[in-house]
């Protein structure tokens, strides 16, 4: 029995080692490797029971191999948090609630979902996958009537968006982010202007999409750095904290709100499946240095394959901004 268990242990270790090769260039640029990287930290958890078994069974080689994978899991988990300290909301800050939700363009429960989102009582709402058909339902919803300031860029299939705000919109445009439209709205808050980008990157399912996905992360980082005013990038990034392009996005003054206040895995996809748990944290609220983070929670959204995020944010006083809307941004 021990011999059989040892063989099974080696098979699992071999499978985990194969998954780790997704880190190695140029393999890590392949769509399959990108997918594996998204779940790598979860599957590496399997190394821990093998370490225990190998130690009890005195299988030294197996213990060393599984132990190395367990150490790799610990390092990856620490690295995924970015080493960033929390940026709490101070007492003088303007506190507001932001919701971002990928509606799923084929969702037959848009009306119910819009009611759910309206009940969050957010100050800013960002919606992705807003098609003309989805927009027609939203126009009849209480979500539409609850917000005096709205900007919509409906598109067929996946890349339509809508932004709802209780703050006036002083500038808006549809950005061409490496081939994908993303809705920008600059909000006039009592603390000054805040730039908001409603993010939905491509899913890196092909080599061409993977290259665009990488460029989109770089584009968003350049956009955030181009202006000193506070910035929020929120939506469906189709990336986890283990993906190198997303980690590079956070190397400047940006932070993932989950890194500041998150608990557990924060997974948002796939959501709503009876037998399959959420595995990947694809949706994010990314904030600039001038914005505090009080809390962040993921909430299942009826009919959608993504959980929505509800973030409590804060803008400090004084705000280092000229208070004026900037024009279009074109990265070099």
Buried (B, 14 or more C-beta within 10 A) or exposed (E): EEEEBBEEBBEBBEEBBEBBEBBEEEEBBBBEBBBBBBBBBBBBEBBBEBBEBBBEBEBEEBBEBBBBBBEBBEEBBEEBEBEEEEBEBEEEBBEBBBBBBBBBBBBEBBBBBBBBBBEBEBBBBBBBBBBEBBBEBBEEBEBBEBBEBBBBBBBEEBBBBBBBBBBEBBBBBBBEBBEBBBBBBBBBBEBBBBBBBBBBBBBBBEEEBBBBBBBBBBBBBBBBBBBEBBBBBBBBBBBBBBBBBBBEBBEEBBBBBBBBBBEEBBBBBBBBEEEEEBBBBBBBBBBBBBBBBBBBBBBBBBBBBBBBBBBBBBBBEEBEBEEEBBEEBEBE
